[in-house]
Amino acid sequence: MSATPAPVTSAVPAPQATTSQPKPTTRPAAARCPTTLASELARTAGAAQLITVTAPTPGATSASMILWQRSGGCWSLVAGPWPARVGGTGVSDHHREGDGSTPAGLYGIGPVMYGLAADPGVRYAYHRLACGDWWDEDPASPTYNTFQHVACNATPPFKGKSEALWQATTAYQHFAVVDYNARPVIPGAGSAVFLHDDTGRPTIGCVSVASASLIRLLQWLDPSQSPAIVIGTEAEIRSF
């Protein structure tokens, strides 16, 4: 018998390894900050909290107040707009003592809050007003534009139109100090610029809002966030 031939097997080539190319990934575009009044200001002095007080015209005695918070480089609205009042002669970037205007510009908030009423829960030092508490508004005084206490019913050493704070029972239930003409203090450039309770009429150089709004504002302000207030017409505050 002839031998049975061995089966012929054909070599099967090994499969070639394939290298899959990674699909190109598209990174999402960085989110853009929404355009707001706060984001359009020329500067905000490093503040993370901002109060804008915008008057429709330089001579207007009413204004709109908005609270803003900066987070991640973007400004977002916290509260407002609230109706507010400014000086009887409007807002001015040339404010002088006794001219009745509220000074336009960008300012910080003073380190102490005050009021006839009890501390509403603010994050600042709080001084409850008592007889003998004054704000020195005498340009000739060495303590011009500062809080001063003298003995109750005593005549203070400063003159001018200095305010007996404890006697302003409507306006000064609570107030914060706008850090205007503070460092350095320039005699005659203006004094006692406050954020205070609305009295139903224009102020004599301050900014006022309804009591409920004021309390919310004072409770919200945090000195660790370097809050600032900007006052003026909408066109004007963009350039400060």
VENZI-V364849 format. One line per field, one symbol per residue. ss: DSSP state (H for helix, E for strand, L for the rest). phi: phi as a letter, one per 20 degrees, with the letter a starting at -180 (. if undefined). psi: psi as a letter, one per 40 degrees, with the letter a starting at -180 (. if undefined). A space follows every 50 residues. Layout:
# VENZI-V364849
ss->???
phi->???
psi->???
This chain:
# VENZI-V364849
ss->LLLLLLLLLLLLLLLLLLLLLLLLLLLLLLLLLLLLLHHHLLLLLLLLEE EEEEELLLLLLEEEEEEEEEELLEEEEEEEEEEEELELLEEELLLLLLLL LEELEEEEELLEEEELLLLLLLLLEEEELLLLEEELLLLLLLLLLLEEEL LLLLLLLLLLLLEEHHHLLLLLLLEEEELLLLLLLLLLLLLLLEEEELLL LLELLLEEELHHHHHHHHHHLLHHHLLEEEEEEHHHHLLL
phi->.efffffedefefffffddfffffddfffgfeffecgffeffbclmfdcc ddcddfbfefddbcdcdccebmndecfdbofdfcccffdndbecgcgnen eefeqdcedffcdcrfefgeoeeefcdefbgoecdfdegeefdgmcfcdc ggmefffedmdgeegfeefefdfbbdeefeldbeedgnepblecdcffdn bgedpdccbggffffffffffcffdlfccccqffffffdf
psi->iiihiihhhhhhiihhhhhhhihhihhiihhihihiddeeidiefeiehh hhhhidideieiihhihihhhfeihihdiaiihiiaieeaihefhiheee ihhiahiahiehiiidiihefieiihhhiihehihhfhdeiefhfihihi iheihieibafihgdeegeddfdiiihhfhfdgihhheeiifhihiihee iiifeahiiiddddddddddhhdeefiihhhaiddddee.
